[in-house]
Amino acid sequence: MTVPTSATSAAAPEASRQRPSAANGAQSQGGRPKAGVGKAAYALYTLLLDASTAALAWIAFFFVRRHLLDAVQPGFWFSLVLSTITIAGFWVLVYGFVGLYRDVLRRSRIKDGTLMALAGLVGMVVLISILLIDDGDRQYLYNYLQSAALYLGIHLALGIVAKVSWLTHLKNQVLSGRIYFNTILIGSEASAQEAYNEMTTNNPHLGIRFAGFVHVESEEDHLMANDLLHLGHYSRLEDIVSANDIEQAIIATEPSEHRLTEQVLNHLEGTGVRTYVLPDTYQILLGTAGVGHILGTPLIEVRAGSMAVWQQVIKRAIDIGSALFAFTIFWWLFALAAVMTRLSSPGPIIFSQYRIGRGGKPFRIYKFRSMYVDAEAQGPRLSSGNDPRITPWGLVMRRSRLDELPQFWNVLIGDMSLVGPRPERQHYIDQIVERAPHYKYLNRVRPGITSLGQVKFGYAENVEQMVRRLRYDILYIENMSIAMDLRILVFTILIVLRGKGK
């Protein structure tokens, strides 16, 4: 998101050699504006607005409930200040929990108003028991319910009016062009031309400011060259995004070029760019294309691993709670596995190895050693069901997943989650990417002790199985939820109890 203040001439090197003959609604000189107020600042403004309206609603309720002068007793003002700060903080946490501070410049007024009302009802259950029942008249539950209804009415009235007004202001800023999103159009043929015409004519509410187009076909005769700045070939997308401060990408390839679309998405992965794909009729009929505005252009937004904020918080809480529970309740199982590992063969009890985690960052994973020492003296090698490198006790641990127990430490410190794609070594990732470039999608989330792919295949015995397992891991990422995690955990527990792991 950018708020223009003045134009600069910071175009990419390739872009400077080809300039459009017609303006595209951006700067007439083809440059990029200096960055203004950032996304984090607008989220902060929204947070402060919610805190202020929550505080104001509580103060109004406080005086109404205490009947003004009748309530002015020793400690009254201290109680008012303390409770107001507590209430404001409480509601900010509630609204953050349901995701109201995510993408504030793209939020819907109707959806946010509805979400605030639902969050308010849930929040009141907590407030009734913590803050409202405080004056000693506990036998009159009806009075407390009246107080709760009165406060909720005041809070929602002020909060929703303020939020809708603020979002309306932001949308007007977008419509006027004061707030916009630097966008590239990927494609140079008929589909791209159609998408450009549609976006510039019917979608002012999206705040799209085209910085240029990226071609996917030959270097010659680009249809888009008369309208947009040519930024280069899609193979250079990472550099183009960085050089032009790109925030959004719209992929408008031809309907028959699905393989090409996949390659473009692979180049965009990891850039942080919000990505949309212009759907064909078949995709619209399948229901994969959505319209964010009643008059908007149908687009498919690529949003893998987009769990709601409240689900992300709960998922992490479950991870931490489960790790602490495992260390506290099953310490004897850790001790048993450690002793048996020591007795089974010479060598360390714990085996550690670097794996690739979220964001492509390496971390050290821990397991109970299930192989003889120097099992990979001749280089990396995947194990199989009859692998002679596995100790007899190691085979038992693998079938029951006991060798994975030390990974609860990885879960506790945040390197891993209970459920997520299994992490791999860079050596094998390089081989997988040669066959399946979309493997990098797995880096969007924390790896897990167990996964949908692990339930299906167990330990992969070769790169081909890793590639086959990959589709289940991507399926998991596209459908991540607490419910999905619980189902995978249930199946994992069944595998452990039946000893059918490998």
N, C-alpha and C positions, 0 to 999 in steps of 0.2 A: 504494500500500500504506500502511495506517495502523495504528499501534498505539495504541489508545485509552488516554488517561490521565484525562481528565475531559470532561464534556459541556459544550458551549457552545450558544448559540442564534444561530447564524450562518446561518440559512436565507435563501434568495433572497427578494426582495421579493414575487414572485407566490406563492411557496410559503407565506408567512406568512398569506395570506388563506384557504388551504384546508389543513386538517390532517386526516389520516386518523383515523377513529374506532377503528381497530384498529392495534396495534403491528405493525411489520414486522420486528422483530428488531433494529432500530437503537435509538437513544436514545429514551427515552420522551417527551422533550421535543421531538423532531424536529430537534435541532441536529446539528452536526458536531463530532466529537472533535478535540481538539488533535493536531497531528501529532506522532508519536513517532519511533522509529528509522526512517530512510528506507531505500529499496531499495539505495542505494549502500552503506549501512553493512552490510547483510546480505551483499552481494557481497564487501565487504572482509573480513567475518568468515569467509566461506567461503574466501577466498584465504589468509588467515592460518592457517586450519585445515589447508589443503593444504600450505602451506609448512612448518608445524610437523611434520606427520606425515611429510613427505618428508625433513625434517632428521633426525627421530628414526629413520626407517628407515635412512638412510645411516649414522648413528652406530652403530646396532646392527650393520649389515653391516661397517662399518669395523673394529670390534673383533673380530668373528667372523673376518673374513678375515685380519687381522693377528695372530690368535692371542694377543690381549691383551698380556701382558708381553713376548713375543718381539718385538713391534712397537714398543715404546717406545724410540725412538732419537732423536738430536738432530733437532729440527724436527718431531717427530711431532705434537705438539699444534697447532702452527701449521698443519701440513698438514690436520689434522682440521677445524679451524675454517674454514679457507679453502675446503676442498672441500665442507663442509656448507652454507655460504652459497651456493656456486655451484650445488650440486645443488638446493637449495630453490628458488632463482630459476629454474633450468631447468624444473622441473616446473610451477611457476606459469605460465610462459610457454607450455608445452605445453598445459596445461588451459585457459588463456585462448584459445589458438589454436583449440581445438575447441569453444569456446563454453560451458564449464562455469560461467562467471560471469555468464551472461545469464539473467535471470528466475529467480533462485535460489529464489524462493518458489513457483514453479510447476513445479519440476523433478521428474522421475520418478526414484525410487531405482533401479529396475531399469535404466532407460536410462543413468543416470549411471554406475552400476557397470560396465555393459558398455562404455561409452565410455571410462572410465578404464582398463579392461583393454586395449582396443585401442590407446589412446594410449600406454600403458605399453610395449607391444610395439614400437611404432614408435620411441618415445623411447630404448629400450635400444640400438637400432642406432647411435644417435649416441653414447650413453654408453660403449659397448664400445670404440669407437675413440678417444674423447677422454679418458676418466677411468679406465677399468678396466685398460687395458694400460699399466701404469706401474711395474712392479717388475723389469723386465729379463728376465723369463722368457718372451720372445716366441716361443720355439720351441714352447712348450706351449700351443697354441691351445685345446686341450681344457680346460685349467685356467681360461682366461678365460671360456669358454662356461659352465663350472660357476659361476664367480663371478657372471656375468651372470644366470644362472637363479636363484641364491641371492638376489642383491640384488632382482631383480624380484619374487620371491616375497614377500620381507619388505616391500618397498615397497607392493605391491598389497594384501597382507593388512592392513597398518596403514591405508593410504589408503582402501580401500573400506569397511572397518569404520567408520572415523571419518566418512566422507562419508555413509554410510547412516544412522548414528546422528544426525548433524547434521540431515539432511533429515527424518528421523523426528521430531525435536524441532520443526522448523519446521512440519511438517504438523500436529502436535498443537497447536501454537499457533494455527494456522488453525482447526482443528476446535473449539477451545475459545472462539474468538471474540476472542482477544487480538491476532491479526493478521487484518486483513480488507481488502477492496478496496471503496472507495466506488463504487457502481454505480447507473446509472439504467436504467430500463426504458422503452423508447420504443415507445409504443402504448397504447391505452386501451380496446380492444375485446376480443372473445372470445379472440383469440390471445394478447394480452398477459396476460389473466387466467389462461389455461392455463399460460403460461410462468412467471408468478409462483408459482403453486401448485406447479409442478414444481421450480422452483429452491429454494424455501424448504423443501420436503419431502424431496427426494432428493439435494441437492447441498451438504451442509455442508462437504465437502472443498474446495470452490471458494472459500471465504472471501468470499462475496458479502454485502455489506451494502447493501441498497437505500436510497438517499438520497431516492428519489421516482420519479415517472413523468412522462414528457413525452408530451403527446397529439399525435396526427397528424390527427385528424378534427375534428368540430365542438367548440365550447366546452362543450356541455351533455351531461349524463348520461354521465359517464365511469365505466365499470365499475370502474376501478382506484381510484376516489376513496375507497372504504371501507377500502382496504388500505395505500395509499401516499400520500405527500405529492405534491400536484400542483405541478410546477415550471414549467409553461408549455408553449408550442407549440414544435414542432421547429425552426421558423424562428429561434428564439432559442438554439439549442443551444450556440453558441460562448460566449455569456454564462452560460448555465446550468452548463456544464462548469467555467468559471472560478470562478463564485461558490460552487460546492459542492465543489470539489476532486475532481471526478469522475475516476476512473481507468479504469473499464470502462463500456461501454454494450452493452445487449442489445436488439436490434431485433426486435420481435415484431409486425409488421404482418400484415395478412390475406394469404393466399396469392395473391390476385388483384392485390395492390398492389405489384408489382415496380417500377413507375416511382416510386412513393412511397418505396420502400426506397432506390432510387438517390439520390433527393433528400436523404434523411436522411444517407446516407453522404457526400455532397458537403459537407454542413454539418459533419460530424464530421472531415473531412479537415483535417489541420493542427493539430488540438487535442491530439494525442498520446495520445488515449484508445484503449485496447485495445477493439476492436469485434467483437461477435459477432452473427450473424444466425440467428434460429430458422428452420430449413429446413422446407419443405413436403415432402410425400411424393415429389414428382417430383425434387427436389434430392437427397433421400436415395438414391433409385434411381440417380441419376447418379453417386453416389459423392463429391459435393462436401462432404457433411457428415461431420464426424469426432467421435469420442468420446474425450475425454482421460482418462476414468476408466471402469472396467468397469461401474459403476453410474451413470455420468453421463448428462446430457441431451445428445443430439446437437446440435451447434452448428457453424456455419460461421464460422471466424475469418477476419477480413479482415486479411491480412498481406502486402500487396504489397511486393515488393522485399526479402524477408526471406532474403537469402543467408546461409549459415552464416558464422560469424566467420572461419574459416580461408580460405574462398573470398573474403571481403572483403579479407583481408590479401594473398592472392595476386593478386587483381585490381588492388589498388593497387600492388603490387610490379611487376606487368607493365606498368602505366601508366608508372611512373617509369623502369623499365628500357628500355621502348620509346622514351620521349622522349629519354633520354640516348643511346641507340643511333642514333636518327634524327639528332640534332645532331652526333654524332661521325662516323658513317659517310656520311651523305648531305648533308654540309655543302655539297658542290659543287652539289647539286640546289637547295638553298636559294639559293646564290649565283647559279645560272643563272636561276632564277625571278625573283630580285630584279632582275638586270640586264635581262632581257626585259621585266619590268613597267615599269622606268624608260624603256626605249626605245620601248615600245608607245604611250605617250601621256603628256602632262604630268600631274604630280601625284605624291603620295606613293607609296612602294613598298608600305607596310603600311597596310591599312585596318582601323580599329577601330570597334567599335560595342557598346553596352550590350545584353546579353541577360539573361534570367532563368534562374538556375541552381537548384541544390538548395536546398530550403527557401524558395523564392521570392525569393532574394537576387540582386540584379543584379550582373553582373560584366562586365568589358570583354573581348570576344572579338577575336582578331586573325586577319587573312587577308592574303594578297597581293591587292592591289587588282585587280579584274577588270572594273571599269566606269570610264567616264570620270568626271572630277571633277564634282561637283555633280549626280550622277545622280538624287538625290532632292531637288532644289531645290524641287520643288512638293509635297513631302511623301512619307511612306513609300509604297513601291510594290514589290510582288513582281516578280521577274524571270520571263521566259518563255524558251522555246527560241530565239525570233527577236528577242529584246530588243535594240533598237538602242543601248541604253546600254552593252552589253557590248563591250569592245574585242576585236579579233581574237585577241590573245594571251590575253585573259581567257576567251574561248570555249575555247581549247585547255586552259587550266588547269582550267576547270570540268569538261570532259569527262574529264580525267585526275585530278581532285581535287587538283591541285598547289596550288590557291589555299588549301587547308586546312592546308598544312604549318606555318604559324606557330602553329597551335592546339596543337602539341606543347608550346609554352610554357605554354598554359593547362592542359594535362594535367600538366605537371611541377609547377606550383604548386598543383594541387589544385582548380582551378575546373571542370575537365572530366575525363572519362575517355576511353579509346580508344573504348569502346562505351557508348552510352547514348542516350536520346532527344535529338534535335537541339534546341538551345536556340532560343527565339524571342524577339522583341521584345515588350514589354508592349503595344504598339499592336495587334499581331495576337492576342496572348493574350486580350485583352478581347473581340475578335470571336469567337474560337474558343469561349470559355467561354459566350457567349450561346447557341451551338448545342450545345456538348458540355461541360457543367459539370464532367464528370469529368476534364477536362484537368489539373486541379490534382494528380492522382495522379502526374503526371510529375515533380513537384517533390520526390518522395521520394528520388530518386537523382541522382547527378551527370549532367549532359548529356554527350553524347559527340561525337567527331569523326565517327563513323559509327554507324548504328543499323539495326535491322530495318526501320523505316519508311523510312530513307534508301535502303536497298538496294532497296526496293519502288518508291519514287516519285522518288528523287533530290531535287532542289530543288522544293519545292511552288510552283506557279504562282498559286495562289489559296487562299482560306480553306477552300473546300470540299475541296481536296486535303489541306490540313492536318488537317481533321477526319477524312478517310478514313485518312490516315497514322497518326492518333492510336490507332486500334484495334491497330495492329501494335506501337506503342510500349508500350501497356498490356500486350499479350500478352508482350512482352519482359520487362517489369517483373515480371509474375506468374510468369515462368519463368526468372528470372535465374540464371545459373550460368557457371562458367568455360568449360564446353563450349559453351554457347550463344554466348558472346563469341567463341570461336575460330571457330565456324561463320560468324558474321557477318563477322569479319575476312577469312576466306577468300573469301567472296563479294565483299567490298569490293575485295580485291586483284584479283580477276578483272575487276571493273568497270573498275578503273584500267588494267590491262593491255590491255583491249579498247577503252578509250577510249569507253565507252558511258554515261558520266555525263552529267548535263545541268545 
